[in-house]
């Protein structure tokens, strides 16, 4: 015997708080990409995620809480992307990380602004820690200089995020072309440097 429409309608809707939160965070990242941090509001995130404002407030206390959680969510996505590529060719890893930053340019700007204000990206920050661990492994394997100053170099790597954001704002810049150009030049910079042998003396 099949259920009538009325019986189905009376059934309570199955709620999934984790999925709702994910949708709200994804919506926030989309708004960041379109309008930047100043354009983010809980109301707009709720509307884009197709949930009520009341439901949004069950997950996030206020706009700043939403932005903070969105930055953490982006960080986790970036780490997952890099870690998935850990066994791949280093040049491909760099290219994929570059693409990810360019696809989330305004969100990356939030990470940079926090770092510049001294609020985030300390040596214990997940991205910074991953970079440091990678450099330490390269050092142990003899792929990096033994006298490498990991404290300084890890922040140079992090600085590539701000460089990409600035480059991406150039008029008529194509994201894929820019990702390939940046990854190629950054890899060459790491391997060969900038100055000629004559200039280094």
HELIX and SHEET records of a PDB file:
HELIX    1   1 UNK A    5  UNK A   10  1                                   6    
HELIX    2   2 UNK A   17  UNK A   35  1                                  19    
HELIX    3   3 UNK A   37  UNK A   39  5                                   3    
HELIX    4   4 UNK A   42  UNK A   49  1                                   8    
HELIX    5   5 UNK A   53  UNK A   59  1                                   7    
HELIX    6   6 UNK A   63  UNK A   84  1                                  22    
HELIX    7   7 UNK A   90  UNK A  103  1                                  14    
HELIX    8   8 UNK A  105  UNK A  116  1                                  12    
HELIX    9   9 UNK A  126  UNK A  140  1                                  15    
HELIX   10  10 UNK A  150  UNK A  168  1                                  19    
HELIX   11  11 UNK A  175  UNK A  192  1                                  18    
HELIX   12  12 UNK A  197  UNK A  200  1                                   4    
END                                                                             
